[in-house]
């Protein structure tokens, strides 16, 4: 670990990292996570039988929207030009898995955008199914968002 902090200036004040001197690169990051749900809720999602509407379509829109607004939610994150976002949901076992791939061309990576997309996509799923998951005491004994992580990251420096 380095003794120098990249997000703190000499006086200890928070700062955004200066990426102005870096070469433009084609970058891609993929993040993944899952939301554990009851079998009945998973069946209702698969059958498009959730009272609030189409869960996965709504969650996909939420994930894309979150990717585009990451710089507003994470204080030291740069606003980057998003060139592509792919959101995929897979139902299986006792969970829905969300995978978000983000691509950009610029001076900094897009892994925070991919993570933001996954967490928001899964939060939207939770919001859409919470009535189905709630127990008699108002709790959520099964629902859990888990294992959110970056699973792929690549960078190709562009010729100047």
HELIX and SHEET records of a PDB file:
HELIX    1   1 UNK A   39  UNK A   46  1                                   8    
HELIX    2   2 UNK A   55  UNK A   68  1                                  14    
HELIX    3   3 UNK A   70  UNK A   73  1                                   4    
HELIX    4   4 UNK A  111  UNK A  133  1                                  23    
SHEET    1   A 4 UNK A  82  UNK A  92  0                                        
SHEET    2   A 4 UNK A  95  UNK A 106 -1                                        
SHEET    3   A 4 UNK A  25  UNK A  36 -1                                        
SHEET    4   A 4 UNK A 144  UNK A 157 -1                                        
END                                                                             
